[in-house]
Amino acid sequence: MKKSYTFLFILLLILGCDDNLNIDPTDAITKETLLEDPDNLDRLLIAAYALAGKRHAGEFQTVSELLANEGILAYRGTFAEFFQFDRKQVIPTNGFLRGIWADGYSAINLCNIVLENLELIEDLVQKAQLEGEAKFIRGLLYFEMARYFALPYEAGDNNSQPGLPIVFDAVTEVGQITYPSRNSLGEVYAQVIADLIGASKLLPPDTDFRADRYAALALLARVYLQQGNYAAARDAADNVLRNGGHALAPDLASTFNNDVDGIEDVIAWQITSQDGDNRYNDLWATLDFGGRSTTADVTVEPGFFDLFSALDDRASFFYSGNGTTVSSKWQGQFVNVPFIRIAEMHLIRAESNFREGTALGLAPEDDINALRARSNAAPIQGVSLQDILQERQRELAFEGHRFHDAKRLRETIGGFAYDAPNLVMPIPQDDIDTNPNLVQNPGYTN
């Protein structure tokens, strides 16, 4: 899936321009003109993509990596909020959490506006595409937010713990604003799956700039894995691997820092000098590559390399940052940011096949060794579950998976149990203060 944001789109839902100015902005839509042009629905989706990409092009992932950090990373930057994540001492006024929540629900609202007004579209193919994209983005946001702001999903449980407010009604003016309470986590996951299944049925198999069928199926595989629904995760990942038209890049250098989507990118956020914000590059690269400092804000410590015991290109995919070790995955300021790579589908299929005692597509050993061959690492004979999980850590390092993997595997993080209050992010204080129906997470003051 490729996305290109070629203009700044601003939806004026509530506040209008000063009437005395008498200027009609060419890059904005007011609530009065919103539904006069069916093409506005497409523009709303571009805005939703932009809001989602603003947080998922490195910021969401950096939060995950720092929350999971047990000494393999060092945060050397100046943002106090990121120190909170690293120390597992997050407070409800954390500005980055506020941005994640606010932008997430803003994008969800844009998707809801599209879904409520599909009757404006006469072309059935275009209508299906817009509906599928809106459901894809909404499902993505509910899932990623739920993994931070709710207690972990427990396989085999009804998951009645508080999740997120599920909002379907579009808001375009003040009078429509409501104050929803939190749905259960089980209900949130059910909605995520419904949205992504719906998207996978509506979207075409390939598009140049939009979500396609295999983007939805790849995200479904990730969702099912988080749930512990290994048979469904296996099937979705296998579908993407067999039919999605993607393959492993020939080497690590070809996998990252591309200014167009590579063959391995199932979903990638496109960043240009005009559009988007590559937060990975801001935080994980040195000044020489467009980062914020000479050392990089987030650096890799010696403990990470304990994952490697023999030749492996992934153990040397680093560079020096003024006395620090910095990942070479994020060396381009205006390049695409992978969100789901085909390598992740190999790992999901391998783990799910192993747990289910099956060999759909490939045997687990073959999936793992395909990744190892790409990195010039020796093949593993008789692969174990531990081999698969360690390969996941090596391959997906610094891409935002470690925190969520530790929680689904019920591992301790920094001495805290996987379901400890310190590892569940607080609902932003602004929203607690504004919405009397929101209940704060355990361990934080409501």
HELIX and SHEET records of a PDB file:
HELIX    1   1 ASP A   19  LEU A   21  5                                   3    
HELIX    2   2 ASP A   39  HIS A   56  1                                  18    
HELIX    3   3 GLU A   59  ALA A   68  1                                  10    
HELIX    4   4 ALA A   80  ARG A   87  1                                   8    
HELIX    5   5 GLY A   95  GLU A  116  1                                  22    
HELIX    6   6 LEU A  118  LEU A  120  5                                   3    
HELIX    7   7 LEU A  124  PHE A  149  1                                  26    
HELIX    8   8 VAL A  174  GLN A  176  5                                   3    
HELIX    9   9 LEU A  185  LEU A  202  1                                  18    
HELIX   10  10 ARG A  213  GLN A  227  1                                  15    
HELIX   11  11 TYR A  230  ASN A  243  1                                  14    
HELIX   12  12 LEU A  252  THR A  255  1                                   4    
HELIX   13  13 ARG A  279  TRP A  284  1                                   6    
HELIX   14  14 LEU A  287  PHE A  289  5                                   3    
HELIX   15  15 PRO A  302  LEU A  307  5                                   6    
HELIX   16  16 ASP A  313  ALA A  315  5                                   3    
HELIX   17  17 ILE A  342  GLU A  356  1                                  15    
HELIX   18  18 PRO A  364  ARG A  374  1                                  11    
HELIX   19  19 LEU A  385  GLU A  395  1                                  11    
HELIX   20  20 ARG A  402  ARG A  408  1                                   7    
HELIX   21  21 PRO A  421  LEU A  423  5                                   3    
HELIX   22  22 GLN A  429  THR A  434  1                                   6    
SHEET    1   A 2 ILE A  10  LEU A  12  0                                        
SHEET    2   A 2 ALA A  28  THR A  30  1                                        
SHEET    1   B 2 LEU A  73  TYR A  75  0                                        
SHEET    2   B 2 VAL A 298  VAL A 300 -1                                        
SHEET    1   C 2 ASP A 265  TRP A 269  0                                        
SHEET    2   C 2 VAL A 337  ARG A 341 -1                                        
SHEET    1   D 2 PHE A 318  SER A 320  0                                        
SHEET    2   D 2 THR A 325  SER A 327 -1                                        
END                                                                             
